[in-house]
Amino acid sequence: MAETPFPDDLRAAQVRLHEATAELAALGRTLPWSVQPHDGWPGKEHSHTGEVTGGRPPSPGWTDEQKAAVDELRRECLALSETVNTHPYWESFTGGDLVDRRMELKSATRLETPAAEVTPAA
């Protein structure tokens, strides 16, 4: 199927939405597990293997700068979502055609992400 010629401003907003979403996810992976400082809790030791599972280490919480960065990216993602979803381009489509065109836009603008590093099993 030939690619639909989407308006440049719609395509740009969708690309930036993909980027902002990826930035927010990457930032989230670097943050402590708890927004507020938390003492954590111990895991439970398995009675047969001695393996400790569950539990959480102490969390220092997020800094004000980290909170602000998350808030800013969330606001940007929300605004971009609104821009993409309310764009006048969509007015000429209904039902399944609308869904197909929206999915095509997402697919056509999706960022290439590197494959996750996988450690082979021993």
C-alpha positions in Angstrom: 0.0 0.0 0.0 1.4 3.4 -1.0 2.1 5.8 1.9 -0.6 8.5 2.5 0.7 12.0 2.0 0.0 13.4 5.4 0.2 17.2 6.0 3.7 18.3 7.1 2.5 19.8 10.3 0.6 16.7 11.3 3.5 14.5 10.4 5.9 16.7 12.4 3.6 16.7 15.5 3.4 12.9 15.4 7.2 12.5 15.1 7.7 14.9 18.0 5.1 12.9 20.0 7.0 9.7 19.4 10.2 11.5 20.4 8.8 13.0 23.6 7.2 9.7 24.6 10.6 8.0 24.1 12.3 10.7 26.1 9.8 10.4 29.0 10.2 6.6 29.0 14.0 6.9 29.0 13.9 9.5 31.8 11.6 7.2 33.8 14.1 4.4 33.6 16.8 6.5 35.3 14.7 7.8 38.2 14.4 6.2 41.7 11.5 3.9 42.1 9.7 6.2 44.5 8.8 9.8 43.8 9.0 10.5 47.6 11.9 9.3 49.8 11.0 5.8 51.0 12.8 3.4 53.3 12.0 0.4 51.1 11.2 -3.1 52.5 12.9 -6.4 52.7 12.3 -9.3 50.3 11.2 -12.8 51.4 13.6 -15.7 51.5 12.5 -18.8 49.7 12.4 -21.7 52.2 14.1 -24.2 49.9 16.5 -22.2 47.8 17.3 -19.3 50.1 16.7 -16.9 47.2 15.4 -13.6 48.2 12.6 -12.2 46.0 10.5 -9.1 46.2 11.3 -6.1 48.4 12.7 -2.8 47.4 15.9 -0.9 48.4 15.6 2.5 49.9 14.7 5.3 47.5 16.0 8.9 47.8 13.0 10.1 46.0 13.0 12.5 43.0 14.7 15.8 43.0 12.7 19.0 42.1 14.6 19.1 38.8 13.5 15.5 38.0 9.9 16.2 38.9 9.9 19.3 36.7 11.4 17.3 33.8 8.8 14.6 34.1 6.0 17.2 34.3 7.3 19.1 31.3 7.5 16.0 29.1 4.1 14.8 30.3 2.6 18.2 29.4 4.3 18.2 26.0 3.0 14.6 25.3 -0.5 15.6 26.2 -0.4 18.8 24.0 1.1 16.9 21.1 -1.6 14.2 21.4 -4.3 16.8 21.3 -2.6 18.4 18.3 -2.4 15.2 16.4 -5.9 13.9 17.3 -7.8 17.2 16.6 -6.0 18.0 13.3 -8.4 19.1 10.6 -7.0 16.4 8.3 -9.0 13.8 10.1 -12.3 15.4 9.4 -12.6 13.7 6.0 -12.4 10.2 7.4 -14.8 8.1 9.4 -15.0 4.6 11.0 -12.4 2.1 9.8 -10.8 4.5 7.3 -10.1 6.9 10.1 -8.5 4.2 12.3 -6.5 2.9 9.3 -5.1 6.4 8.5 -4.2 7.1 12.1 -2.4 3.8 12.4 -0.6 4.5 9.1 0.6 7.9 10.4 1.9 6.3 13.6 3.6 3.6 11.7 5.1 5.9 9.0 6.6 8.2 11.7 7.6 5.7 14.3 11.2 6.1 15.5 13.7 3.4 14.8 14.7 2.0 18.2 17.7 -0.1 18.7 17.1 -3.6 19.8 17.4 -4.2 23.5 20.7 -5.8 24.6 20.1 -9.4 25.5 22.5 -11.4 27.6 22.6 -15.0 26.4 21.7 -17.7 28.9 24.5 -19.8 30.3 
